[in-house]
């Protein structure tokens, strides 16, 4: 469900404005947001790994992995928004 919503939101956002070339600041902010999101995902992925090692039900392993992906995407987006608002 979230994959479909993400695709629809991306299509709407991508088609609703003028297309401009990204400058160096945009690339740096995007890279920093993805960098921090990667570290959040790396740390959050320890939980599903621990659940799998404890042989927890697949439901909890899958949902904790999904939560870690969602958390990483949310943190990445917040970092990018803050960087645009306050500057780097």
RACORHU-V756176 format. One line per field, one symbol per residue. ss: DSSP state (a for helix, b for strand, c for the rest). psi: psi as a letter, one per 30 degrees, with the letter a starting at -180 (. if undefined). Layout:
ss: ???
psi: ???
This chain:
ss: caaaaaaaaaaaaacccccccccaaaaaaaaaaaaaaaaaaaaaaaaaaaaaaccccaaaaaaaaaaaaaaaaaaaaaaaaaaaaacc
psi: efeeeeeeeeeeeegglkjlkkaeeeeeeeeeeeeeeeeeeeeffeeeeeeeffhlkeeeeeeeeeeeeeeeeeeeeeeeeeeeefl.
